[in-house]
Amino acid sequence: MSPSFGFIKRKTSDFFQDRKSNANSVQSVTDKELLEIIENEKKILEKDLSTDLEPIRNSVLHCLDNLRESAEELEEQEIKVENLQFESLINTSKKILIASIKKESFIGSSEIKNYEDAVKFKNNLELLVNRFGQVGDSHNKILNEFMRRQVNKLKNEFDNLSSLLKEVTKVLSVKESQINNCVACRDDLILLKEKLGERKDKEDRLLELMEERQTIDKNIEECNREYEDFKKSEEFLSGLSVLEKINDKKNEIDIFEKNIINRVSNLSRPITKFSYQASKETQGRLATVQNEPLEIFNDSSQYLQLFNELKKQVLERSIQIKDPDKTIHQIDEIVNSLPSLSLNLKNLKEELNRLESSVNFKNMKHLEDIKMKTEMYEKYRLENNSKTQETRKSVDELSSASELLKKKIEDKVSEITNTKYSILQ
């Protein structure tokens, strides 16, 4: 049987004694200090575990010594068998049992210093008991018939090992949850430190974005002021007046050209009928008149001749139209006004060129540059707003997660140490 053992009363360090002077008060500690408290608590629990397991371990080593001694005694004894046909089978079972005991009866002699050592010891003992059980069950029936006393001695030691395994499992289960709580707290503290570090990085980034926003707003304000000041300047107002004249002149040319286009479009039907019977060359010029009416000003003499030929076709009734007189009148209007219209259009375009050449486009470009710069800063501001909202959301999420984790750690540590702690941030 294994020797008796008992749980040894925990000896709390001075560090913990100071912390536990008032169980109802809340101790403020840094995460580093709390990590040290948890590690010390874990060491105390492991020391208790080691103390509780030491007598069991000694009993296990004693059982294994007894097993080896019994195996050696069994090896030296000869088995006398009346029926020789069983002699070989019995000797074989004996050899296998002895070899297995000699091979497996070692569990390691190193001390149990921490939780990992304890788990390893328990697992090795469990494996050893299972192996002995398998070997014993296979050969006990045979050997019991011929070596009952020796086999019973081995069986007692096997039973002792099984009992000791149960005691190890019981002791380990008592301390296991407490030690695992310490490990979980330690891991949560490391995670909390990571989250707080990440939150600090996000907060620093948020400050950078806010400073960046102030700079952007200042740049936009300066651009707007520069834009307004430039619009009030004499050089801009002078240039603006010229631009208005240019715009008026362009509108005048546009109205003039639309008038010509409308006049020509009124003759589209007669021109189409004329083209059916005209030569290839004439068809090409007629197509130009219909598709690009303003081309008549580039070679007015040629197109005057074309309109006169069209008029002749109408007068001679070579082409049939509903109102010949009206068509002839429309043709006469174009033919009679074409020289003056050509001159008017030429004068309008020359006036437009003169106005455009007087514009200081450098000033206009400067104004456009200011507008583009303002738009660029406004784009930066939108991007900054988006990044700021995203970063602020991350800070809030990390703060919420950190508070929950902090509360979880503080509650768990209070449960482990019977002392309330508050983690400083």
Disulfide bonds with the S-S distance in Angstrom:
none
